[in-house]
């Protein structure tokens, strides 16, 4: 929810502050991300009602990611404008470039493996000592840390007048999260537990998944026109802010309904965009 509720509006606000434009217009090629996000968001809506993420959910979501990547590979692309370290690596001979990239990936993987568990355990113990709900700490501090690079890169792109490219990166990231990330949870849980029962959700987790899926549906409905206006960005930000501060179950379920109703209205209003997105 952090990407949609904070990062998407941030790009529109930066674009507005820099250029005075009241709408962020996406390139037609990003139709693929919008359509993929719509498919997985519709699928995800049934997960809260069965109260678990099963291995067949993982199979569907992983297959959706594979299809998405296959389609992305077929989309015509332009040469990126490399700057900084990327430009230095891009200028290397082929063998050296591949070794450098492989080394960076391996270093990143080792760093994550070394720090992820201590970081998560530290958040839980800090919550206990400070009297703060450890679920809230894990839910918000961890994503803020992991999403900070994406916020920064997308914000820099928007500041340099390339808000559409930054938005495309955030859309792609959202697709990855709803496919590989959510789909990977029951697989990892099955391996660690030694059983095949799937990952069961408690009441709070079910509520969170429903709220996130509903927000995604509204977000997709908003960008179905391949644009995000200032007022639409404001709506995403305001609703997200309310869900951050409001932890009452009834209110959050009501907000999930608000998201879905708004999504339905937007889908009806923008129904003529479906054929273009599909093409």
Steps between C-alpha positions, in 0.01 A plus 500: 500500500800725556589514129148585383402725789822700533737444205243542219367831640857616568583481127190699404569766765864532388392530136244765594753696709763489226291556187150601609355193325189371676518149357772236459457334160638150453637358178281248317760224564406504870163349409662162567574587863149639551335189352726264697426686823128480426515122454689430823293752698175333394648161592626626836152612605396141572795428733357681809171313472664157521742614770816346359758520223531153352761343275262521204483876563880503484486304172255746344685811616839364394357405159357852469847643563659268241240603238552866590877470458458316169273775369737772626784337306296536179424870546718730286735700722731796460859529618503633859686816590774376733644728768743457789609145588263351242673697227841383621392135500322537165822621338690187604581216258234226499684251724601761758148645502343160567750424777432840660121451486523143637724624783256777590208254509695254716613775739141627529366149565764437768420833668128424508551146631732630773275785616137399438445268798687716758311804373160329534584358844631840608172664405302244702719538811496879467122495486481290817744726689342827383142380543426539128304237311771293330260422213482872423880534512556207263216620277622857453867539597617203290320618183627856551854364507457267202303746284720803569722438191193480274357820649833673443556382142141571391512841669826592325355396164191715564720795605691467172180508298469124448207434732347253254810280516499517880133406509568208266766370740257522794229320299741221415605475864137468606449214253809326642371538856155357424646204305843386618488646852151384599538177304830423671356515852317162500797335327747617766250417776448149361876437487555628855200317653551172314129480411271587211223682680560844353545824692197568720407862575372628833234770524747790484688355202174430315396860557836626369486289182143614428590866551808469279313318221218755511748790481669334202166467320432871546852589388466292183163660426659842537792434262290309247506818291883491521498825693492607864354841575571723798163429663533124442846508661352697788225242548754215508711687756213603729344152510842345562573744784170411667582128487841565658359679805170313531544148641135433588386187316153631414640823356762318294240260360285803416797660322552178304140536385562865411799399287294236317203731441727773366672241279166385360400859423832570328480178298155601375610857422812380317352186343600621152866469604483119529532424125804727467667348807432148368647583158 
